[in-house]
């Protein structure tokens, strides 16, 4: 292999392969995520793929890990967010999920999960991580029992589908509703006495 070919192949980072694989997964489904197709989209050769992955199965496993980290763990493990009080942490999470499009590939992952038990388990793990994250916040806010679980499930479900369902909303209206949702989540609507202590 020529030195220029080596440089060209090494020039495509592992993350670039994974991002392109996610884009292809979203557009065409997991069957379309093929080495040759990805190489063509990235403007490199098939051999460039093997700088980073053993084979297609290795790519798919790395893709699951990448999705888990970049679209869930990156929020949950953020040290600056962890330092915030529970109510501010919740609002910051809402804004981050929306602004960083952290649920962008959820639909594609759920579709893939129907065809692959390993992916099904990975999706379940991610949903549990998200639920545990929101549940912890609501515990800190003083909720327990059904009130706690309702909020954790509602928060997780809504924010997993918000981008897909309400992507065309007016920005000003969106921000107004986001503020109201935050207030709804941290308050007991049945008592009118603010946060549960």
Secondary structure, DSSP 4 states (H G I P E B T S, - for coil): --HHHHHHHHTS-HHHHHHHHHHHHHHH-GGG--HHHHHHHHTS-HHHHTTT-SSHHHHHHHHHHHHHIIIIIHHHT-HHHHTS-HHHHHHHHHHHHHHTTTTTTHHHHHHHHTT-HHHHHHHHHHHHHHHHHHHHHHHHTT--HHHHHHHHHHHHHHHHHHHHHHTTS-HHHHHHHHHHHHHHHHS-TTT-S-S--
